[in-house]
Amino acid sequence: MTIEEGGHFSKDNELGKRSDSTFTFSNCRYVIKEKEILKGLSGTVKSGEVLAIVGPSGAGKTMLMNMFSLTPGPGKREGRVTLNSQDLNLKIFRSHFSVVPQQDNHWAYLTPREAITMATELQHQYSHDEKMHIVDSLIENMGLSSCKDTKVGNQFIQGLSGGQKRRLSLAIALVKKPSVILLDEPTSGLDAAAATSIMTFFKDLALNLNVIIVATIHQPSTKVYNGFDLAMVLTGGKAAYFGPAAFLGDYLEKIDRAIPKNSNPAEHVLDLVNREFVDPKEVDYMIESWMAYRDRESNNPDSYLHSVAQEIAKQDGDGNPLPEPEPAPGAVSNILTLIKRHAVLTFRDPVLYLGRAAAFLMTCTFFSIVYLKARDRTQRHAPYKVFLFMWHIGVPTALGVVAVIAYNLEHLSIKREVKQGQYSPTSYVIANSILQLPMMFVLSIMALSIGGYCVSNYHIDVYGQMIVLYAATLWSFESMAQLFAVQFPNPLLGMLQYMNLWFASFLFCGIMVPEADVPWPMKMFNYILPLKYFLKSAMHTDLHQTTFSGAILDAEDPRGFSCPRNVTLDGAVEAVKEKASESHNSLACYGFYGDQVLDSLGVTYRSIKSKDTYAEDILIILAIGIFFKIMGTMMTIHSCSATMSISKPSGKKTTK
Ligand SMILES: Nc1ncnc2c1ncn2[C@@H]1O[C@H](COP(=O)(O)OP(=O)(O)OP(=O)(O)O)[C@@H](O)[C@H]1O
């Protein structure tokens, strides 16, 4: 993987310098089930500086980063993390911090220009010209000019290179004008040249925008290491060094562990603190030497560690006021921007709607062809109508399972954007709901128009009514999919949950087993799941006001109709041959009017009736959808706002 040349961050950028800030952390501890993961870490970084947290695998780099980004996790966190002496909380985080995660989780079907423009629209009230000015400046300074109109891409579609994606993440993080940028393994997945180039770029950026950069780095090369101002070496959750990166060599010399000639300082120190490769006593020596050195130098007014101790002491003071965040657009403006963005994605990304629309068209047409005979409204084929409707609603709602995975991935991006303070989760839920409703109609039209109305000869006079009923049912299942997409971080669990509920809905739709014969508490599923209400109303809507051949009105028959022998069950008037195979069919006499057929079918399938319950059924289907929507919304809001606070040190002994 390579990154584009020329991504040098210009001094004359249009992005504006941040006012001076100081990020300080002290006595940071993280305990999971009695296991101390971080053992009293402290340090401080000022505007314009880059701090690199280095350490072997399992040293605690990610845990420390999670603490700085208030990422929820197991266990308990303790210590002080402050920006200008103000304790870090979600409000301060959203206003002044940006995180660039290890995985570049972009909207794959947007171009960098679109992604940056929309991020700007979501966070600033700029005029069109101001906005374009900032967007152009970010594109230019991030070295994204050559790919600004290329779709970002993902594992399925070819798009930006790894380095370009990383720069785009950073460009989006900068839109907010943060004071602190947290970078999780920014060089992972990049080759040596790309890693060096991007770290030089971060250094320029920190200086020219006067921002604080804190990055975790697994194994920096010499060139990458030389780009850091400060370094913290971690091992087993303890510090083995914190201070100017350039001073590490001198320090190691002072403790008799001088860097061999032509060696990489980071590699050398990482070898010394890796318990897997050196004698644990050597690692203990490194930690103890550092503790002794730090305690001694903290009292030396000429030492850098003295200034660190002073900054830590200032955590209890007033500190510089934090810069006022720029005025953000209102909720309506954000909703409109989100609708615009998701409308674009809807038409470009096949996973959520387009793919399903095509699948619905094909599967419904397939079942219509299989049940081709059901297009004739005859006695013999009347029961086929029931099964055709079951397939026409059952298969598309089952395919709704793909929505679980699509919404799950979308939720990851939404969560990140909400946490970055781009917009509120409520704005997203509203925008998503507004866009979802028309899409349910589009899906319904795609599902029923060809298969149902062209092939299966559904009753065209009530096309509109049927589409509304179908769209309401799809929406109800869509709401279920959204709930299960956010309920479990793992999309497979959400998909399993969705399929369970879909099967329950199919089983308890009143066709497979009569409602009256289902024992409690399972009978409950007959009432709370939507397929029964759909089938009841769909059958009534399609059959009501139609007639069926093969039967005549007969005042003498208690049912009001009969099927004379000289009329075949297929409707043709001819003599019926008295053959054994047809004696069964001679029993199939459902009615002349659609309503009579409905009542006859209702003898076997109890929920089918000639009574019109359309309005009631739609309301129940919508109520079920609203229930799942509310649950999903609450879960989305909760999951987007979830943080893990840091409690003040308990005063218990901390290991340094
Ligand atoms: N849920 C957990 N319960 C107990 N220990 C955990 C849990 N999660 C992580 N740890 C431990 O915390 C320690 C620090 O993990 P962390 O992921 O921060 O390491 P790291 O320095 O980021 O490693 P790497 O560079 O490999 O990502 C590890 O020893 C890990 O096993």
The ligand as an SDF file (V2000), in Angstrom:
LIG
                    3D

 31 33  0  0  0  0  0  0  0  0999 V2000
  -11.7790   -7.9390   28.7870 N   0  0  0  0  0  0  0  0  0  0  0  0
  -10.5520   -8.1350   29.2580 C   0  0  0  0  0  0  0  0  0  0  0  0
  -10.3840   -8.8240   30.3920 N   0  0  0  0  0  0  0  0  0  0  0  0
   -9.1480   -9.0220   30.8830 C   0  0  0  0  0  0  0  0  0  0  0  0
   -8.0080   -8.5650   30.3030 N   0  0  0  0  0  0  0  0  0  0  0  0
   -8.1230   -7.8760   29.1670 C   0  0  0  0  0  0  0  0  0  0  0  0
   -9.3990   -7.6230   28.5830 C   0  0  0  0  0  0  0  0  0  0  0  0
   -9.1970   -6.8870   27.4600 N   0  0  0  0  0  0  0  0  0  0  0  0
   -7.8590   -6.7200   27.3390 C   0  0  0  0  0  0  0  0  0  0  0  0
   -7.2160   -7.3130   28.3620 N   0  0  0  0  0  0  0  0  0  0  0  0
   -5.7710   -7.3270   28.5830 C   0  0  0  0  0  0  0  0  0  0  0  0
   -5.3040   -6.0150   28.6640 O   0  0  0  0  0  0  0  0  0  0  0  0
   -3.9500   -5.9530   28.2610 C   0  0  0  0  0  0  0  0  0  0  0  0
   -3.7290   -4.7270   27.3920 C   0  0  0  0  0  0  0  0  0  0  0  0
   -4.4080   -4.9160   26.1650 O   0  0  0  0  0  0  0  0  0  0  0  0
   -4.2960   -3.8580   24.9910 P   0  0  0  0  0  0  0  0  0  0  0  0
   -5.2730   -4.2830   23.9670 O   0  0  0  0  0  0  0  0  0  0  0  0
   -4.4210   -2.4900   25.5330 O   0  0  0  0  0  0  0  0  0  0  0  0
   -2.8150   -4.1060   24.4720 O   0  0  0  0  0  0  0  0  0  0  0  0
   -2.0750   -3.3380   23.2800 P   0  0  0  0  0  0  0  0  0  0  0  0
   -0.8570   -2.7330   23.8680 O   0  0  0  0  0  0  0  0  0  0  0  0
   -3.0050   -2.4350   22.5930 O   0  0  0  0  0  0  0  0  0  0  0  0
   -1.6810   -4.5630   22.3600 O   0  0  0  0  0  0  0  0  0  0  0  0
   -1.6680   -4.6350   20.7530 P   0  0  0  0  0  0  0  0  0  0  0  0
   -0.5370   -3.7780   20.2840 O   0  0  0  0  0  0  0  0  0  0  0  0
   -1.3980   -6.0860   20.4890 O   0  0  0  0  0  0  0  0  0  0  0  0
   -3.0080   -4.1890   20.2880 O   0  0  0  0  0  0  0  0  0  0  0  0
   -3.6510   -7.2750   27.5670 C   0  0  0  0  0  0  0  0  0  0  0  0
   -2.8630   -8.0490   28.4230 O   0  0  0  0  0  0  0  0  0  0  0  0
   -5.0000   -7.9110   27.4010 C   0  0  0  0  0  0  0  0  0  0  0  0
   -4.9280   -9.2960   27.4980 O   0  0  0  0  0  0  0  0  0  0  0  0
  1  2  1  0
  2  3  1  0
  2  7  2  0
  3  4  2  0
  4  5  1  0
  5  6  2  0
  6  7  1  0
  6 10  1  0
  7  8  1  0
  8  9  2  0
  9 10  1  0
 10 11  1  0
 11 12  1  0
 11 30  1  0
 12 13  1  0
 13 14  1  0
 13 28  1  0
 14 15  1  0
 15 16  1  0
 16 17  2  0
 16 18  1  0
 16 19  1  0
 19 20  1  0
 20 21  2  0
 20 22  1  0
 20 23  1  0
 23 24  1  0
 24 25  2  0
 24 26  1  0
 24 27  1  0
 28 29  1  0
 28 30  1  0
 30 31  1  0
M  END
$$$$
